[in-house]
Amino acid sequence: MLQKNEQYSELHNAASDAEDELEIMRLLGCGLSEYNIARI
């Protein structure tokens, strides 16, 4: 987990997973346009 909250206990948190994914994308220099291929 990339967040610095040491009190966090991982069960499954989709919101934190999404935040982590966006942070990874930012660190890689990718923009939100990478998600244009996603189907909802």
mmCIF entry with sequence, helices, sheets and N, C-alpha, C, O atoms, coordinates in Angstrom:
data_MODEL
# 
_entry.id   MODEL 
# 
_entity.id                         1 
_entity.type                       polymer 
_entity.pdbx_number_of_molecules   1 
# 
_entity_poly.entity_id                      1 
_entity_poly.type                           'polypeptide(L)' 
_entity_poly.nstd_linkage                   no 
_entity_poly.nstd_monomer                   no 
_entity_poly.pdbx_seq_one_letter_code       MLQKNEQYSELHNAASDAEDELEIMRLLGCGLSEYNIARI 
_entity_poly.pdbx_seq_one_letter_code_can   MLQKNEQYSELHNAASDAEDELEIMRLLGCGLSEYNIARI 
_entity_poly.pdbx_strand_id                 A 
# 
loop_
_entity_poly_seq.entity_id 
_entity_poly_seq.num 
_entity_poly_seq.mon_id 
_entity_poly_seq.hetero 
1 1  MET n 
1 2  LEU n 
1 3  GLN n 
1 4  LYS n 
1 5  ASN n 
1 6  GLU n 
1 7  GLN n 
1 8  TYR n 
1 9  SER n 
1 10 GLU n 
1 11 LEU n 
1 12 HIS n 
1 13 ASN n 
1 14 ALA n 
1 15 ALA n 
1 16 SER n 
1 17 ASP n 
1 18 ALA n 
1 19 GLU n 
1 20 ASP n 
1 21 GLU n 
1 22 LEU n 
1 23 GLU n 
1 24 ILE n 
1 25 MET n 
1 26 ARG n 
1 27 LEU n 
1 28 LEU n 
1 29 GLY n 
1 30 CYS n 
1 31 GLY n 
1 32 LEU n 
1 33 SER n 
1 34 GLU n 
1 35 TYR n 
1 36 ASN n 
1 37 ILE n 
1 38 ALA n 
1 39 ARG n 
1 40 ILE n 
# 
_struct_asym.id          A 
_struct_asym.entity_id   1 
# 
loop_
_struct_conf.conf_type_id 
_struct_conf.id 
_struct_conf.pdbx_PDB_helix_id 
_struct_conf.beg_label_comp_id 
_struct_conf.beg_label_asym_id 
_struct_conf.beg_label_seq_id 
_struct_conf.pdbx_beg_PDB_ins_code 
_struct_conf.end_label_comp_id 
_struct_conf.end_label_asym_id 
_struct_conf.end_label_seq_id 
_struct_conf.pdbx_end_PDB_ins_code 
_struct_conf.beg_auth_comp_id 
_struct_conf.beg_auth_asym_id 
_struct_conf.beg_auth_seq_id 
_struct_conf.end_auth_comp_id 
_struct_conf.end_auth_asym_id 
_struct_conf.end_auth_seq_id 
_struct_conf.pdbx_PDB_helix_class 
_struct_conf.details 
_struct_conf.pdbx_PDB_helix_length 
HELX_P HELX_P1 AA1 ALA A 14 ? LEU A 27 ? ALA A 14 LEU A 27 1 ? 14 
HELX_P HELX_P2 AA2 LEU A 32 ? ILE A 37 ? LEU A 32 ILE A 37 5 ? 6  
# 
_struct_conf_type.id          HELX_P 
_struct_conf_type.criteria    ? 
_struct_conf_type.reference   ? 
# 
loop_
_atom_site.group_PDB 
_atom_site.id 
_atom_site.type_symbol 
_atom_site.label_atom_id 
_atom_site.label_alt_id 
_atom_site.label_comp_id 
_atom_site.label_asym_id 
_atom_site.label_entity_id 
_atom_site.label_seq_id 
_atom_site.pdbx_PDB_ins_code 
_atom_site.Cartn_x 
_atom_site.Cartn_y 
_atom_site.Cartn_z 
_atom_site.occupancy 
_atom_site.B_iso_or_equiv 
_atom_site.pdbx_formal_charge 
_atom_site.auth_seq_id 
_atom_site.auth_comp_id 
_atom_site.auth_asym_id 
_atom_site.auth_atom_id 
_atom_site.pdbx_PDB_model_num 
ATOM 1   N N  . MET A 1 1  ? 0.841   -1.172 0.000   1.00 0.00 ? 1  MET A N  1 
ATOM 2   C CA . MET A 1 1  ? 0.000   0.000  0.000   1.00 0.00 ? 1  MET A CA 1 
ATOM 3   C C  . MET A 1 1  ? 0.880   1.226  0.000   1.00 0.00 ? 1  MET A C  1 
ATOM 4   O O  . MET A 1 1  ? 1.882   1.269  0.713   1.00 0.00 ? 1  MET A O  1 
ATOM 5   N N  . LEU A 1 2  ? 0.526   2.217  -0.783  1.00 0.00 ? 2  LEU A N  1 
ATOM 6   C CA . LEU A 1 2  ? 1.342   3.416  -0.923  1.00 0.00 ? 2  LEU A CA 1 
ATOM 7   C C  . LEU A 1 2  ? 1.015   4.489  0.099   1.00 0.00 ? 2  LEU A C  1 
ATOM 8   O O  . LEU A 1 2  ? 1.810   5.403  0.315   1.00 0.00 ? 2  LEU A O  1 
ATOM 9   N N  . GLN A 1 3  ? -0.127  4.389  0.720   1.00 0.00 ? 3  GLN A N  1 
ATOM 10  C CA . GLN A 1 3  ? -0.523  5.406  1.679   1.00 0.00 ? 3  GLN A CA 1 
ATOM 11  C C  . GLN A 1 3  ? 0.297   5.273  2.954   1.00 0.00 ? 3  GLN A C  1 
ATOM 12  O O  . GLN A 1 3  ? 0.734   4.179  3.313   1.00 0.00 ? 3  GLN A O  1 
ATOM 13  N N  . LYS A 1 4  ? 0.499   6.387  3.628   1.00 0.00 ? 4  LYS A N  1 
ATOM 14  C CA . LYS A 1 4  ? 1.362   6.392  4.800   1.00 0.00 ? 4  LYS A CA 1 
ATOM 15  C C  . LYS A 1 4  ? 0.582   6.308  6.111   1.00 0.00 ? 4  LYS A C  1 
ATOM 16  O O  . LYS A 1 4  ? 1.078   6.743  7.151   1.00 0.00 ? 4  LYS A O  1 
ATOM 17  N N  . ASN A 1 5  ? -0.609  5.766  6.075   1.00 0.00 ? 5  ASN A N  1 
ATOM 18  C CA . ASN A 1 5  ? -1.426  5.621  7.276   1.00 0.00 ? 5  ASN A CA 1 
ATOM 19  C C  . ASN A 1 5  ? -1.066  4.300  7.945   1.00 0.00 ? 5  ASN A C  1 
ATOM 20  O O  . ASN A 1 5  ? -1.515  3.239  7.511   1.00 0.00 ? 5  ASN A O  1 
ATOM 21  N N  . GLU A 1 6  ? -0.259  4.361  8.997   1.00 0.00 ? 6  GLU A N  1 
ATOM 22  C CA . GLU A 1 6  ? 0.196   3.143  9.675   1.00 0.00 ? 6  GLU A CA 1 
ATOM 23  C C  . GLU A 1 6  ? -0.906  2.479  10.485  1.00 0.00 ? 6  GLU A C  1 
ATOM 24  O O  . GLU A 1 6  ? -0.751  1.327  10.890  1.00 0.00 ? 6  GLU A O  1 
ATOM 25  N N  . GLN A 1 7  ? -2.010  3.167  10.733  1.00 0.00 ? 7  GLN A N  1 
ATOM 26  C CA . GLN A 1 7  ? -3.133  2.613  11.474  1.00 0.00 ? 7  GLN A CA 1 
ATOM 27  C C  . GLN A 1 7  ? -4.058  1.788  10.579  1.00 0.00 ? 7  GLN A C  1 
ATOM 28  O O  . GLN A 1 7  ? -4.960  1.112  11.073  1.00 0.00 ? 7  GLN A O  1 
ATOM 29  N N  . TYR A 1 8  ? -3.836  1.841  9.270   1.00 0.00 ? 8  TYR A N  1 
ATOM 30  C CA . TYR A 1 8  ? -4.710  1.169  8.312   1.00 0.00 ? 8  TYR A CA 1 
ATOM 31  C C  . TYR A 1 8  ? -4.522  -0.339 8.383   1.00 0.00 ? 8  TYR A C  1 
ATOM 32  O O  . TYR A 1 8  ? -3.393  -0.828 8.427   1.00 0.00 ? 8  TYR A O  1 
ATOM 33  N N  . SER A 1 9  ? -5.616  -1.064 8.393   1.00 0.00 ? 9  SER A N  1 
ATOM 34  C CA . SER A 1 9  ? -5.589  -2.521 8.358   1.00 0.00 ? 9  SER A CA 1 
ATOM 35  C C  . SER A 1 9  ? -6.289  -2.979 7.081   1.00 0.00 ? 9  SER A C  1 
ATOM 36  O O  . SER A 1 9  ? -7.457  -2.660 6.860   1.00 0.00 ? 9  SER A O  1 
ATOM 37  N N  . GLU A 1 10 ? -5.578  -3.721 6.246   1.00 0.00 ? 10 GLU A N  1 
ATOM 38  C CA . GLU A 1 10 ? -6.108  -4.130 4.949   1.00 0.00 ? 10 GLU A CA 1 
ATOM 39  C C  . GLU A 1 10 ? -7.048  -5.316 5.084   1.00 0.00 ? 10 GLU A C  1 
ATOM 40  O O  . GLU A 1 10 ? -6.630  -6.400 5.490   1.00 0.00 ? 10 GLU A O  1 
ATOM 41  N N  . LEU A 1 11 ? -8.276  -5.120 4.755   1.00 0.00 ? 11 LEU A N  1 
ATOM 42  C CA . LEU A 1 11 ? -9.235  -6.209 4.550   1.00 0.00 ? 11 LEU A CA 1 
ATOM 43  C C  . LEU A 1 11 ? -9.486  -6.241 3.057   1.00 0.00 ? 11 LEU A C  1 
ATOM 44  O O  . LEU A 1 11 ? -8.945  -7.095 2.354   1.00 0.00 ? 11 LEU A O  1 
ATOM 45  N N  . HIS A 1 12 ? -10.276 -5.346 2.579   1.00 0.00 ? 12 HIS A N  1 
ATOM 46  C CA . HIS A 1 12 ? -10.371 -5.020 1.164   1.00 0.00 ? 12 HIS A CA 1 
ATOM 47  C C  . HIS A 1 12 ? -11.083 -3.691 1.085   1.00 0.00 ? 12 HIS A C  1 
ATOM 48  O O  . HIS A 1 12 ? -12.232 -3.550 1.503   1.00 0.00 ? 12 HIS A O  1 
ATOM 49  N N  . ASN A 1 13 ? -10.389 -2.739 0.549   1.00 0.00 ? 13 ASN A N  1 
ATOM 50  C CA . ASN A 1 13 ? -10.931 -1.398 0.464   1.00 0.00 ? 13 ASN A CA 1 
ATOM 51  C C  . ASN A 1 13 ? -10.764 -0.921 -0.974  1.00 0.00 ? 13 ASN A C  1 
ATOM 52  O O  . ASN A 1 13 ? -9.671  -0.523 -1.378  1.00 0.00 ? 13 ASN A O  1 
ATOM 53  N N  . ALA A 1 14 ? -11.832 -0.962 -1.733  1.00 0.00 ? 14 ALA A N  1 
ATOM 54  C CA . ALA A 1 14 ? -11.775 -0.604 -3.145  1.00 0.00 ? 14 ALA A CA 1 
ATOM 55  C C  . ALA A 1 14 ? -11.354 0.843  -3.343  1.00 0.00 ? 14 ALA A C  1 
ATOM 56  O O  . ALA A 1 14 ? -10.650 1.152  -4.305  1.00 0.00 ? 14 ALA A O  1 
ATOM 57  N N  . ALA A 1 15 ? -11.772 1.738  -2.447  1.00 0.00 ? 15 ALA A N  1 
ATOM 58  C CA . ALA A 1 15 ? -11.401 3.147  -2.586  1.00 0.00 ? 15 ALA A CA 1 
ATOM 59  C C  . ALA A 1 15 ? -9.896  3.319  -2.434  1.00 0.00 ? 15 ALA A C  1 
ATOM 60  O O  . ALA A 1 15 ? -9.276  4.043  -3.214  1.00 0.00 ? 15 ALA A O  1 
ATOM 61  N N  . SER A 1 16 ? -9.302  2.667  -1.446  1.00 0.00 ? 16 SER A N  1 
ATOM 62  C CA . SER A 1 16 ? -7.850  2.760  -1.271  1.00 0.00 ? 16 SER A CA 1 
ATOM 63  C C  . SER A 1 16 ? -7.116  2.104  -2.432  1.00 0.00 ? 16 SER A C  1 
ATOM 64  O O  . SER A 1 16 ? -6.077  2.603  -2.862  1.00 0.00 ? 16 SER A O  1 
ATOM 65  N N  . ASP A 1 17 ? -7.634  1.002  -2.942  1.00 0.00 ? 17 ASP A N  1 
ATOM 66  C CA . ASP A 1 17 ? -7.028  0.343  -4.100  1.00 0.00 ? 17 ASP A CA 1 
ATOM 67  C C  . ASP A 1 17 ? -7.027  1.288  -5.301  1.00 0.00 ? 17 ASP A C  1 
ATOM 68  O O  . ASP A 1 17 ? -6.033  1.382  -6.021  1.00 0.00 ? 17 ASP A O  1 
ATOM 69  N N  . ALA A 1 18 ? -8.141  1.987  -5.514  1.00 0.00 ? 18 ALA A N  1 
ATOM 70  C CA . ALA A 1 18 ? -8.240  2.925  -6.634  1.00 0.00 ? 18 ALA A CA 1 
ATOM 71  C C  . ALA A 1 18 ? -7.275  4.094  -6.451  1.00 0.00 ? 18 ALA A C  1 
ATOM 72  O O  . ALA A 1 18 ? -6.634  4.524  -7.410  1.00 0.00 ? 18 ALA A O  1 
ATOM 73  N N  . GLU A 1 19 ? -7.167  4.611  -5.226  1.00 0.00 ? 19 GLU A N  1 
ATOM 74  C CA . GLU A 1 19 ? -6.228  5.705  -4.956  1.00 0.00 ? 19 GLU A CA 1 
ATOM 75  C C  . GLU A 1 19 ? -4.796  5.243  -5.207  1.00 0.00 ? 19 GLU A C  1 
ATOM 76  O O  . GLU A 1 19 ? -4.001  5.981  -5.790  1.00 0.00 ? 19 GLU A O  1 
ATOM 77  N N  . ASP A 1 20 ? -4.465  4.042  -4.779  1.00 0.00 ? 20 ASP A N  1 
ATOM 78  C CA . ASP A 1 20 ? -3.127  3.498  -5.018  1.00 0.00 ? 20 ASP A CA 1 
ATOM 79  C C  . ASP A 1 20 ? -2.847  3.366  -6.512  1.00 0.00 ? 20 ASP A C  1 
ATOM 80  O O  . ASP A 1 20 ? -1.757  3.702  -6.975  1.00 0.00 ? 20 ASP A O  1 
ATOM 81  N N  . GLU A 1 21 ? -3.825  2.882  -7.256  1.00 0.00 ? 21 GLU A N  1 
ATOM 82  C CA . GLU A 1 21 ? -3.641  2.723  -8.695  1.00 0.00 ? 21 GLU A CA 1 
ATOM 83  C C  . GLU A 1 21 ? -3.414  4.071  -9.363  1.00 0.00 ? 21 GLU A C  1 
ATOM 84  O O  . GLU A 1 21 ? -2.552  4.197  -10.233 1.00 0.00 ? 21 GLU A O  1 
ATOM 85  N N  . LEU A 1 22 ? -4.182  5.079  -8.960  1.00 0.00 ? 22 LEU A N  1 
ATOM 86  C CA . LEU A 1 22 ? -3.987  6.409  -9.540  1.00 0.00 ? 22 LEU A CA 1 
ATOM 87  C C  . LEU A 1 22 ? -2.626  6.981  -9.175  1.00 0.00 ? 22 LEU A C  1 
ATOM 88  O O  . LEU A 1 22 ? -2.008  7.663  -9.993  1.00 0.00 ? 22 LEU A O  1 
ATOM 89  N N  . GLU A 1 23 ? -2.146  6.719  -7.966  1.00 0.00 ? 23 GLU A N  1 
ATOM 90  C CA . GLU A 1 23 ? -0.818  7.181  -7.559  1.00 0.00 ? 23 GLU A CA 1 
ATOM 91  C C  . GLU A 1 23 ? 0.268   6.483  -8.370  1.00 0.00 ? 23 GLU A C  1 
ATOM 92  O O  . GLU A 1 23 ? 1.240   7.118  -8.778  1.00 0.00 ? 23 GLU A O  1 
ATOM 93  N N  . ILE A 1 24 ? 0.112   5.187  -8.606  1.00 0.00 ? 24 ILE A N  1 
ATOM 94  C CA . ILE A 1 24 ? 1.074   4.460  -9.436  1.00 0.00 ? 24 ILE A CA 1 
ATOM 95  C C  . ILE A 1 24 ? 1.091   5.038  -10.850 1.00 0.00 ? 24 ILE A C  1 
ATOM 96  O O  . ILE A 1 24 ? 2.159   5.242  -11.427 1.00 0.00 ? 24 ILE A O  1 
ATOM 97  N N  . MET A 1 25 ? -0.076  5.296  -11.400 1.00 0.00 ? 25 MET A N  1 
ATOM 98  C CA . MET A 1 25 ? -0.167  5.890  -12.738 1.00 0.00 ? 25 MET A CA 1 
ATOM 99  C C  . MET A 1 25 ? 0.532   7.250  -12.768 1.00 0.00 ? 25 MET A C  1 
ATOM 100 O O  . MET A 1 25 ? 1.237   7.563  -13.727 1.00 0.00 ? 25 MET A O  1 
ATOM 101 N N  . ARG A 1 26 ? 0.342   8.057  -11.725 1.00 0.00 ? 26 ARG A N  1 
ATOM 102 C CA . ARG A 1 26 ? 0.986   9.370  -11.657 1.00 0.00 ? 26 ARG A CA 1 
ATOM 103 C C  . ARG A 1 26 ? 2.507   9.207  -11.609 1.00 0.00 ? 26 ARG A C  1 
ATOM 104 O O  . ARG A 1 26 ? 3.234   9.909  -12.311 1.00 0.00 ? 26 ARG A O  1 
ATOM 105 N N  . LEU A 1 27 ? 2.983   8.273  -10.773 1.00 0.00 ? 27 LEU A N  1 
ATOM 106 C CA . LEU A 1 27 ? 4.421   8.049  -10.653 1.00 0.00 ? 27 LEU A CA 1 
ATOM 107 C C  . LEU A 1 27 ? 5.034   7.564  -11.969 1.00 0.00 ? 27 LEU A C  1 
ATOM 108 O O  . LEU A 1 27 ? 6.191   7.859  -12.267 1.00 0.00 ? 27 LEU A O  1 
ATOM 109 N N  . LEU A 1 28 ? 4.257   6.826  -12.746 1.00 0.00 ? 28 LEU A N  1 
ATOM 110 C CA . LEU A 1 28 ? 4.721   6.343  -14.045 1.00 0.00 ? 28 LEU A CA 1 
ATOM 111 C C  . LEU A 1 28 ? 4.633   7.408  -15.134 1.00 0.00 ? 28 LEU A C  1 
ATOM 112 O O  . LEU A 1 28 ? 5.117   7.210  -16.248 1.00 0.00 ? 28 LEU A O  1 
ATOM 113 N N  . GLY A 1 29 ? 4.010   8.539  -14.802 1.00 0.00 ? 29 GLY A N  1 
ATOM 114 C CA . GLY A 1 29 ? 3.861   9.614  -15.776 1.00 0.00 ? 29 GLY A CA 1 
ATOM 115 C C  . GLY A 1 29 ? 2.706   9.414  -16.724 1.00 0.00 ? 29 GLY A C  1 
ATOM 116 O O  . GLY A 1 29 ? 2.657   10.047 -17.778 1.00 0.00 ? 29 GLY A O  1 
ATOM 117 N N  . CYS A 1 30 ? 1.771   8.546  -16.372 1.00 0.00 ? 30 CYS A N  1 
ATOM 118 C CA . CYS A 1 30 ? 0.602   8.270  -17.206 1.00 0.00 ? 30 CYS A CA 1 
ATOM 119 C C  . CYS A 1 30 ? -0.546  9.203  -16.830 1.00 0.00 ? 30 CYS A C  1 
ATOM 120 O O  . CYS A 1 30 ? -0.707  9.573  -15.667 1.00 0.00 ? 30 CYS A O  1 
ATOM 121 N N  . GLY A 1 31 ? -1.322  9.568  -17.813 1.00 0.00 ? 31 GLY A N  1 
ATOM 122 C CA . GLY A 1 31 ? -2.482  10.417 -17.569 1.00 0.00 ? 31 GLY A CA 1 
ATOM 123 C C  . GLY A 1 31 ? -3.760  9.609  -17.477 1.00 0.00 ? 31 GLY A C  1 
ATOM 124 O O  . GLY A 1 31 ? -3.773  8.404  -17.724 1.00 0.00 ? 31 GLY A O  1 
ATOM 125 N N  . LEU A 1 32 ? -4.824  10.289 -17.121 1.00 0.00 ? 32 LEU A N  1 
ATOM 126 C CA . LEU A 1 32 ? -6.123  9.618  -17.033 1.00 0.00 ? 32 LEU A CA 1 
ATOM 127 C C  . LEU A 1 32 ? -6.601  9.120  -18.390 1.00 0.00 ? 32 LEU A C  1 
ATOM 128 O O  . LEU A 1 32 ? -7.480  8.261  -18.459 1.00 0.00 ? 32 LEU A O  1 
ATOM 129 N N  . SER A 1 33 ? -6.038  9.645  -19.458 1.00 0.00 ? 33 SER A N  1 
ATOM 130 C CA . SER A 1 33 ? -6.433  9.184  -20.797 1.00 0.00 ? 33 SER A CA 1 
ATOM 131 C C  . SER A 1 33 ? -6.117  7.706  -20.998 1.00 0.00 ? 33 SER A C  1 
ATOM 132 O O  . SER A 1 33 ? -6.677  7.075  -21.895 1.00 0.00 ? 33 SER A O  1 
ATOM 133 N N  . GLU A 1 34 ? -5.231  7.146  -20.180 1.00 0.00 ? 34 GLU A N  1 
ATOM 134 C CA . GLU A 1 34 ? -4.939  5.708  -20.260 1.00 0.00 ? 34 GLU A CA 1 
ATOM 135 C C  . GLU A 1 34 ? -6.185  4.878  -19.970 1.00 0.00 ? 34 GLU A C  1 
ATOM 136 O O  . GLU A 1 34 ? -6.267  3.717  -20.369 1.00 0.00 ? 34 GLU A O  1 
ATOM 137 N N  . TYR A 1 35 ? -7.136  5.462  -19.287 1.00 0.00 ? 35 TYR A N  1 
ATOM 138 C CA . TYR A 1 35 ? -8.363  4.748  -18.926 1.00 0.00 ? 35 TYR A CA 1 
ATOM 139 C C  . TYR A 1 35 ? -9.448  4.875  -20.004 1.00 0.00 ? 35 TYR A C  1 
ATOM 140 O O  . TYR A 1 35 ? -10.535 4.321  -19.845 1.00 0.00 ? 35 TYR A O  1 
ATOM 141 N N  . ASN A 1 36 ? -9.173  5.580  -21.076 1.00 0.00 ? 36 ASN A N  1 
ATOM 142 C CA . ASN A 1 36 ? -10.169 5.755  -22.134 1.00 0.00 ? 36 ASN A CA 1 
ATOM 143 C C  . ASN A 1 36 ? -10.580 4.434  -22.769 1.00 0.00 ? 36 ASN A C  1 
ATOM 144 O O  . ASN A 1 36 ? -11.640 4.357  -23.391 1.00 0.00 ? 36 ASN A O  1 
ATOM 145 N N  . ILE A 1 37 ? -9.770  3.398  -22.625 1.00 0.00 ? 37 ILE A N  1 
ATOM 146 C CA . ILE A 1 37 ? -10.104 2.093  -23.206 1.00 0.00 ? 37 ILE A CA 1 
ATOM 147 C C  . ILE A 1 37 ? -11.004 1.267  -22.299 1.00 0.00 ? 37 ILE A C  1 
ATOM 148 O O  . ILE A 1 37 ? -11.488 0.207  -22.696 1.00 0.00 ? 37 ILE A O  1 
ATOM 149 N N  . ALA A 1 38 ? -11.228 1.753  -21.076 1.00 0.00 ? 38 ALA A N  1 
ATOM 150 C CA . ALA A 1 38 ? -12.033 0.991  -20.106 1.00 0.00 ? 38 ALA A CA 1 
ATOM 151 C C  . ALA A 1 38 ? -13.500 0.987  -20.502 1.00 0.00 ? 38 ALA A C  1 
ATOM 152 O O  . ALA A 1 38 ? -14.023 1.975  -21.018 1.00 0.00 ? 38 ALA A O  1 
ATOM 153 N N  . ARG A 1 39 ? -14.142 -0.116 -20.258 1.00 0.00 ? 39 ARG A N  1 
ATOM 154 C CA . ARG A 1 39 ? -15.593 -0.225 -20.474 1.00 0.00 ? 39 ARG A CA 1 
ATOM 155 C C  . ARG A 1 39 ? -16.278 -0.269 -19.128 1.00 0.00 ? 39 ARG A C  1 
ATOM 156 O O  . ARG A 1 39 ? -15.866 -1.001 -18.228 1.00 0.00 ? 39 ARG A O  1 
ATOM 157 N N  . ILE A 1 40 ? -17.312 0.510  -19.002 1.00 0.00 ? 40 ILE A N  1 
ATOM 158 C CA . ILE A 1 40 ? -18.084 0.533  -17.759 1.00 0.00 ? 40 ILE A CA 1 
ATOM 159 C C  . ILE A 1 40 ? -19.480 0.025  -18.049 1.00 0.00 ? 40 ILE A C  1 
ATOM 160 O O  . ILE A 1 40 ? -20.313 -0.045 -17.145 1.00 0.00 ? 40 ILE A O  1 
# 
